[in-house]
Every structure is written in C-alpha cells, then in structure tokens.
Amino acid sequence: MLNQDFKNRIVIVIRKDIEGWQAANTLAHISAYIGNHLENNFGTGEFFVTSDNAKFPRNSQYPIIIKSAPASLDLKVLLEKVRAGNFVHLGFIREMIDHTDDVELQTALSVKTDSEVELLGVGLFGSTEDLKTLTKEFSLWK
C-alpha cells in the first residue's frame, strides 16, 4: 500500500453550455485518460475491505475537482497555459464525440487549425497549488 499523495490533484473544466450527455462523455474520457497516464500512482492499493471481507476496488488517491467554463474560448486560454506548463492533460474536442473511428477523427482534424477546434473540456493533473492558480477563474460545477 502506498502513502496517499495530498500535494497533487486532478482538475477537469467542462463547458457549461453543452448538453448533459456531452458533458458526461467529456468528463468520462478525460478521467479515463488521466487515470491511465498516472499508472501505478493512481491509487494507494488494490482494495478497501469491510469487516466481513467484502472488497471494494480503491478509487483515485487524488482529489478530482470538476469546474465549469462558459464557452470554448475560455477553455482555449486555459489549454494554452496547460500546454506551456507541461502537465498531464487532455483537451477533449468536439471531433472526439463526432467520430468514433480514430482514422476519421484524424482526417477531420487534418484540415483544421488549432484555433478552429472546438473544446468541450480540459482536464489536467499536477500540484494542487499550480492547478488552483491555473483554474481559479472557473467556478465549481453545479
């Protein structure tokens, strides 16, 4: 069992102006991506165990904070800062919902510039202090 890391967190900022299923899909994919990239650091062990020996797989050891952004443009500014900071991150884009085939997704992106891509959410992992600074303008998801 590992000691819990209280110095880092995951923050996911999702557009408030998208449909509920799109927000849920965005949140799920960003969470899976970041969790996968944390590998063995994701949890602190295999199970939590009840007194009668029922096992519950452990969840992420890190707090996961969900925030909202008014629009894609707000997320673009955040993503620029995140890219400059070299964080584990995922910018989840409209094409990731529109295309289930990665070849089709790449084809759709190959004719767009970065500025033409519509962001639905941005998720990142890093130090609590850095992420608080980067995402302070966004409110908690309600």
C-alpha positions, -999 to 999 in steps of 0.1 A, spaced: 0 0 0 13 35 -9 10 66 12 -16 90 -1 -3 120 -21 -21 151 -9 1 175 -29 -14 168 -63 -49 167 -78 -69 164 -110 -90 193 -122 -114 189 -151 -131 221 -166 -161 214 -188 -182 238 -208 -215 247 -191 -232 253 -225 -231 218 -238 -258 190 -235 -257 169 -204 -247 137 -222 -218 156 -239 -206 169 -205 -208 134 -191 -189 119 -221 -163 146 -218 -158 140 -181 -156 102 -186 -130 104 -213 -108 129 -196 -109 110 -163 -100 77 -181 -71 94 -200 -56 110 -169 -61 79 -147 -44 58 -174 -14 81 -176 -10 81 -138 -4 43 -140 8 29 -106 5 63 -89 -33 63 -95 -43 46 -62 -28 36 -29 -35 -1 -31 -59 -27 -45 -90 -28 -23 -108 -12 7 -121 -41 28 -151 -43 50 -152 -61 84 -169 -91 66 -141 -92 40 -161 -76 11 -137 -59 -13 -142 -25 -29 -116 -15 -55 -98 16 -45 -106 49 -63 -81 76 -73 -60 87 -44 -62 123 -58 -90 148 -54 -109 153 -86 -123 188 -89 -149 195 -116 -153 231 -127 -173 248 -154 -164 272 -182 -188 294 -201 -175 286 -236 -148 270 -258 -128 302 -259 -123 302 -221 -110 266 -224 -86 276 -253 -69 302 -230 -67 275 -202 -53 249 -227 -25 273 -238 -14 277 -203 -16 240 -196 4 231 -227 31 257 -216 33 241 -182 39 205 -194 11 190 -173 -5 156 -179 -36 168 -197 -63 162 -223 -82 188 -243 -114 170 -252 -127 183 -285 -160 181 -305 -144 157 -330 -139 132 -302 -177 129 -299 -185 133 -336 -161 104 -347 -158 70 -331 -131 60 -355 -96 74 -349 -88 75 -386 -119 96 -393 -111 118 -363 -75 124 -376 -88 131 -411 -113 157 -397 -85 174 -377 -60 174 -405 -80 202 -423 -83 224 -393 -60 247 -374 -57 246 -336 -78 278 -334 -107 262 -353 -110 232 -330 -140 234 -305 -130 224 -270 -156 207 -248 -134 203 -217 -98 203 -204 -85 180 -177 -52 182 -161 -31 166 -133 -5 184 -113 4 201 -80 -26 214 -60 -11 249 -59 -4 251 -97 -38 238 -106 -56 262 -82 -37 291 -98 -45 279 -134 -82 273 -128 -91 299 -102 -113 318 -127 -136 288 -131 -164 280 -107 -172 246 -93 -196 226 -115 -232 229 -102 
